[in-house]
Amino acid sequence: MSDDDRLPEDRPSVRGRVGRYGRVGAAVGGAAMRMAGSRYLGREADHERNAADLKAALGGLKGPLMKAAQILATIPDALPEDYARELAELQSNAPPMGWSFVRRRMSAELGPDWQTNFADFPREAEKAASLGQVHKATSLDGQTLACKLQYPDMASIVSADLNQLRLAFAVYRRTNPAIDPTQIHAELSERLLEELDYDREARHTRLYGRMLADEPGVCVPPVHDDLSTTRLLTTGWIGGEPMAEFAARADMRAREAAALNMFRAWYVPFYGYGVIHGDPHLGNYSVNDDASVNVYDFGCIRVFRPQFVEGVIELYHALREGDRDRAAHAYARWGFEDISNQLLDTLNIWAGFLYKPLMEDKVQRIQESDSGTYGASVAHKVHEELKRIGGVTPPREFVLMDRAAIGLGSVFLRLRAELNWHRVFHELIDGFDPETLQTRQAAVLETEGLAAPA
């Protein structure tokens, strides 16, 4: 189907971007005004209502701004409890669009007789997220399907949000020189634009099915190509219990099994193929009765150069051995430039926090404290030191790697799992060879028509 056959509102437009700017300001500004009014009048702030207002504003807008809220909600203690609870619901319970949109979208993607492809297609969405909503349908042969429909006008929305994000970064850079966000914006822009292509996501989903085919503790839904397009993605439906609910009620053995499966779901593809899932928020996985995990939403995928993966492993060895030269070489492989002794020391503070649970050959939690504020305090220390020494420009490849590590760490905190992370890690990296990874990576990417990293 060509672009001319798509819904008119799906095409990027100046009008759409301008409208987006106005809606962003009105939605977020309304909640902010109520909060400010409470302070001005000396009233006790109604945090529960304000949090609900903020969720409604961001959820109604869809798009990248809602994704920012999702990221915040994955980090324990980063937000007040009321806010964290409300924003967490955005990950799997955002306000959906109505039946008129569903009919228009499905007709545009599968034709006017689209309903003949299904035994049942419910009017109400089962889940709603930042870029699309999911309907739990039934195929003609009785299979349960997950049909993800992209919201209208997403090209304009993403374009507008990325422009606003660039402006926000520019202001931030002038007032706070610790981190130059240029490459961060470039990386997020490319990944978000890729997420609009559901045909690409279908290939990513099949890619993950291949890479994790030998992992009995990880489930990836099959893709139904005959019912998928660039704005409609249909896969098999995989149920399971939401991760937050599982973490709250499961016993220690089950939580540890789920944590191990989560670790392998993310890092078998990375250390084995140089591929990582870049969107580790709680709405993208669930847990089955046997503690196996289901992984969803493969729009935000990053393929790394084998040299980058080698640099990640090299940094681990450098930190264990206290080898500064080896650490500097590893950071260079990550893409950091002009690594002075001061910058090396500062980067090692953060790396030491991320790698710490991997260092010692013993059973332990992912961090000593159950509070997410510990990681925030480490980040603050690094931030202040970067300002003092003149700042740094994080390389593009660092962005999703760091996001995945922090996001997964927050899940492990919720699970309260005690594992020998050192041994789990070494099972993946022992015998690592970048040439073998490159060969294996090229083979799986070629099978799905995906390009290898330059």
C-alpha positions, 0 to 999 in steps of 0.5 A: 500500500502506497503513502497515497492510500494512507489516512490523510492525517498520517502524513507529516504536516506543518499544521499537524506540528503546530497543533501539537505544540499547542496541545502539549502546552495546554495539557501539561500547563493545565496540571502545572497551573493547578499545582502552582495555584495550590502553593500560591494559596497555601493549600495542601497540594492534592498530589493524587489528583495532580498525578491523575491529571498529569497521566491524563494529559500525557496519555491523551497526547500519545507519542514521545512525551508519554515515553518520557513518563514511562521511563521515569515510572520505571525507576523506584523512588524517582517520583513521589508514590502517587505520581509513580503509580499513575504514570506507571499505568501509562505503560499498559493502560493509556487512554485508547482511541475510539471505534471510529478511528479503529475502523478507519485505520483497519480499512486503510491497512487491510481494505474495506472488508477487513473484518472478514479476516477475523472471527472476532475483532473487539471494539475496545482496545485491550491495551494502549501505549505511546504510539499505538493501541492493541486489540485482542482479536481472534483469527479465522482458525481460532488463534488469539491475536494482538493487533497493534494499530498506530495512532493517526498523525504520528509522523507530525507528532514525533516531528513536533516532539523531537523539535521541542526536545531539541529546543529543551536540550539547547536551553538545558545545555546553556544552563548546565554544561555537564552533558552535551545532549547532541548525540542523545537527541540524534539517537532518540530521533532515529530510534523514534522514527524507526518505531513508526515503521511497523514493518520494521518492528515485525522484522525486529520481532522475528529477529528476536524470535530467532536469537532467543529460540534456544531460551526456554525461559523467554517467549517472543510472539510470532508475527502474522505477516498477512495481517500486518502493514507499516501501521498495523502489526499483528502477532500472536497474543501472549498473556502472563501476569504484569511484572509489577503484580508478579513482583509483589506477590511471588515467592523468592524462588519464582522472583529469582527465576524471572530475574534470570530469564529477564537478564538472558532475554536482554543480554543473550541478544547483546553479547551473542549478536550485538542487538539490544531491546532499548525500551525496558519499561514494565509494560513490555514484559509479563511473567508466566506461571513457570516464571518464564517472561514474555517480551513485547514491543520491538520497535526500539531496537539497537544494533551495535558494532562488535567493537562496541560490545567488545568495549563493554566487556573490556571495561568490565575487566579493566574495572576488576583489574584497576587497569586505567589504560584498558578502561580508557581504551574501552571508553574509546571503543564506546565512542567517547573522545578526548578521555582525560584522567579527570574524565576517566575518573568520572566515567568510572564512578558511573561504570563502577555503579553499573558493573558492581553486582557483576564484580564479585563471585557471590549471591547478592541483590542487584544493589545493596539498597532497595531504594532507587534513590541510591542510583540517583545519588550516584548520577548526581555525583557524576553530573556535578563532577562533569560540570566541574571538568567541563562536560562530556558528549555521550556517544550515540551508542551509549544512550540505549545501552545505559537506558537498558541497564538502568531500566533492567536494574529497576526491574531487578530492584522490584523483584528483590532477586538475589543471584550470582550475577557474576556467574550469570554474566560470565556465562555470556561473555566467556570465550567472546570473540568479536569476529564470531559475533560479527558473522553471527550478527550478519547472518541473522540480520540478513535473514530479516532484511536488516542492515548491519551497523556501519 
